[in-house]
């Protein structure tokens, strides 16, 4: 019984650690998105300390709208 509980506990910790990077990126996005509009501008990224060049930012902006949505931000941050 102790081995079963230990095994289930370890499986639970493994699942949480697998989600940690995604949760951290979501938290970073929320912090960088200063005006909470769901998009990160180059100015917001710079103000939050991200050192992307304009070319890096444009490359991350997959849809070309001038800002990063959560998916684009996660891809650029990862």
C-alpha positions as a Python dict, from the first residue, in 0.01 Angstrom:
ca = {
    (1, 'X'): (0, 0, 0),
    (2, 'X'): (284, 240, 84),
    (3, 'X'): (444, 170, -254),
    (4, 'X'): (116, 246, -431),
    (5, 'X'): (79, 577, -249),
    (6, 'X'): (440, 666, -323),
    (7, 'X'): (397, 579, -691),
    (8, 'X'): (80, 788, -720),
    (9, 'X'): (248, 1080, -545),
    (10, 'X'): (546, 1064, -780),
    (11, 'X'): (314, 1054, -1081),
    (12, 'X'): (132, 1361, -952),
    (13, 'X'): (456, 1554, -905),
    (14, 'X'): (572, 1456, -1251),
    (15, 'X'): (248, 1586, -1402),
    (16, 'X'): (281, 1916, -1217),
    (17, 'X'): (641, 1966, -1322),
    (18, 'X'): (545, 1899, -1685),
    (19, 'X'): (290, 2183, -1666),
    (20, 'X'): (525, 2425, -1489),
    (21, 'X'): (685, 2575, -1802),
    (22, 'X'): (346, 2649, -1960),
    (23, 'X'): (217, 2805, -1640),
    (24, 'X'): (532, 3015, -1605),
    (25, 'X'): (496, 3144, -1961),
    (26, 'X'): (132, 3237, -1896),
    (27, 'X'): (238, 3427, -1583),
    (28, 'X'): (515, 3604, -1776),
    (29, 'X'): (269, 3701, -2050),
    (30, 'X'): (29, 3848, -1793),
    (31, 'X'): (310, 4050, -1635),
    (32, 'X'): (441, 4180, -1967),
    (33, 'X'): (91, 4266, -2097),
    (34, 'X'): (81, 4587, -1891),
    (35, 'X'): (-252, 4714, -2026),
    (36, 'X'): (-415, 4367, -2008),
    (37, 'X'): (-545, 4381, -2365),
    (38, 'X'): (-433, 4028, -2442),
    (39, 'X'): (-148, 4146, -2663),
    (40, 'X'): (215, 4237, -2592),
    (41, 'X'): (358, 4532, -2782),
    (42, 'X'): (729, 4588, -2840),
    (43, 'X'): (711, 4872, -2588),
    (44, 'X'): (552, 4650, -2321),
    (45, 'X'): (815, 4381, -2380),
    (46, 'X'): (1098, 4633, -2353),
    (47, 'X'): (951, 4789, -2039),
    (48, 'X'): (930, 4444, -1881),
    (49, 'X'): (1297, 4381, -1953),
    (50, 'X'): (1278, 4159, -2261),
    (51, 'X'): (1571, 4238, -2486),
    (52, 'X'): (1424, 4144, -2823),
    (53, 'X'): (1543, 4337, -3123),
    (54, 'X'): (1280, 4475, -3359),
    (55, 'X'): (1367, 4197, -3603),
    (56, 'X'): (1323, 3933, -3330),
    (57, 'X'): (987, 4083, -3235),
    (58, 'X'): (867, 4096, -3596),
    (59, 'X'): (975, 3736, -3650),
    (60, 'X'): (775, 3630, -3343),
    (61, 'X'): (469, 3823, -3465),
    (62, 'X'): (338, 3538, -3682),
    (63, 'X'): (16, 3714, -3784),
    (64, 'X'): (191, 4045, -3854),
    (65, 'X'): (-44, 4260, -3647),
    (66, 'X'): (237, 4442, -3465),
    (67, 'X'): (195, 4273, -3129),
    (68, 'X'): (227, 3928, -2977),
    (69, 'X'): (-67, 3721, -2860),
    (70, 'X'): (-15, 3461, -2587),
    (71, 'X'): (83, 3186, -2833),
    (72, 'X'): (331, 3405, -3019),
    (73, 'X'): (478, 3527, -2690),
    (74, 'X'): (516, 3171, -2559),
    (75, 'X'): (691, 3062, -2879),
    (76, 'X'): (928, 3360, -2866),
    (77, 'X'): (996, 3323, -2494),
    (78, 'X'): (1057, 2949, -2512),
}
